[in-house]
Amino acid sequence: MRAQEIETALTRFGQVGREARSDQEGTGLGLPLTRDLIELHGGELKIDSTPDIGTTVSIIFPSERVVPNQIEN
């Protein structure tokens, strides 16, 4: 995705590349809702994308919002 497409994808009901994926349904709410929930917890959603190469989405939470792993072996 290009920078403008990322901006569109983060807008409620914004959809990118829909014409190339007519077989897929969606409302354009997934990324905006995810970003809003992350921000409510003091976190940040980062999207790095290179057109025709790929996209990386990172979610960063402040340490006080992260629960330590409690799995015992």
Backbone hydrogen bonds in HBPLUS format (Angstrom, degrees):
<---DONOR---> <-ACCEPTOR-->    atom                        ^
c    i                          cat <-CA-CA->   ^        H-A-AA   ^      H-
h    n   atom  resd res      DA  || num        DHA   H-A  angle D-A-AA Bond
n    s   type  num  typ     dist DA aas  dist angle  dist       angle   num
A0005-GLU N   A0002-ARG O   2.94 MM   3  5.14 119.1  2.32 102.5 118.4     1
A0006-ILE N   A0002-ARG O   2.96 MM   4  6.31 150.0  2.05 156.7 166.2     2
A0007-GLU N   A0003-ALA O   3.09 MM   4  6.37 159.8  2.13 148.6 153.7     3
A0008-THR N   A0004-GLN O   3.00 MM   4  6.27 153.0  2.07 142.4 149.7     4
A0009-ALA N   A0005-GLU O   2.83 MM   4  6.04 160.0  1.87 148.5 153.9     5
A0010-LEU N   A0006-ILE O   3.03 MM   4  6.24 137.6  2.21 145.4 155.8     6
A0011-THR N   A0008-THR O   3.00 MM   3  5.17 161.4  2.03 110.3 115.4     7
A0014-GLY N   A0011-THR O   2.78 MM   3  5.05 156.2  1.83 137.9 137.0     8
A0013-PHE N   A0028-GLY O   2.90 MM  15  4.01 136.9  2.08 117.2 121.6     9
A0020-ALA N   A0017-GLY O   3.19 MM   3  5.61 139.0  2.36 108.6 118.5    10
A0021-ARG N   A0018-ARG O   3.01 MM   3  5.16 148.1  2.12 104.0 114.0    11
A0024-GLN N   A0021-ARG O   3.05 MM   3  5.69 170.2  2.06 123.8 127.0    12
A0033-LEU N   A0029-LEU O   2.97 MM   4  5.93 165.9  1.99 157.3 161.7    13
A0034-THR N   A0030-GLY O   2.98 MM   4  6.08 159.8  2.02 149.0 155.5    14
A0035-ARG N   A0031-LEU O   2.86 MM   4  5.99 168.8  1.87 156.7 159.6    15
A0036-ASP N   A0032-PRO O   2.95 MM   4  6.11 161.3  1.98 146.9 152.2    16
A0037-LEU N   A0033-LEU O   2.95 MM   4  6.18 160.8  1.99 151.5 156.0    17
A0038-ILE N   A0034-THR O   2.98 MM   4  6.19 162.6  2.01 153.7 158.7    18
A0039-GLU N   A0035-ARG O   2.90 MM   4  6.11 161.6  1.94 152.9 158.0    19
A0040-LEU N   A0036-ASP O   2.95 MM   4  6.17 143.8  2.08 142.9 152.7    20
A0041-HIS N   A0038-ILE O   3.06 MM   3  5.30 139.5  2.23 102.1 113.5    21
A0043-GLY N   A0038-ILE O   2.89 MM   5  5.06 154.4  1.96 145.0 138.5    22
A0042-GLY N   A0039-GLU O   2.94 MM   3  4.86 159.1  1.99 107.6 110.1    23
A0044-GLU N   A0060-ILE O   2.76 MM  16  5.14 144.6  1.88 143.2 154.7    24
A0060-ILE N   A0044-GLU O   2.89 MM  16  5.14 168.5  1.91 155.5 159.4    25
A0046-LYS N   A0058-SER O   2.83 MM  12  5.05 168.6  1.85 151.7 155.2    26
A0058-SER N   A0046-LYS O   2.79 MM  12  5.05 164.2  1.81 150.9 156.4    27
A0048-ASP N   A0056-THR O   2.89 MM   8  5.24 169.8  1.90 159.3 162.2    28
A0056-THR N   A0048-ASP O   2.78 MM   8  5.24 166.9  1.79 161.3 165.9    29
A0050-THR N   A0054-GLY O   2.98 MM   4  5.62 166.8  1.99 166.0 169.5    30
A0053-ILE N   A0050-THR O   2.95 MM   3  5.38 155.1  2.01 141.0 140.6    31
A0054-GLY N   A0050-THR O   3.11 MM   4  5.62 160.8  2.15 149.4 155.2    32
A0065-ARG N   A0062-PRO O   2.90 MM   3  5.62 163.8  1.93 125.9 131.4    33
A0066-VAL N   A0063-SER O   3.19 MM   3  5.32 166.4  2.21 109.4 113.5    34
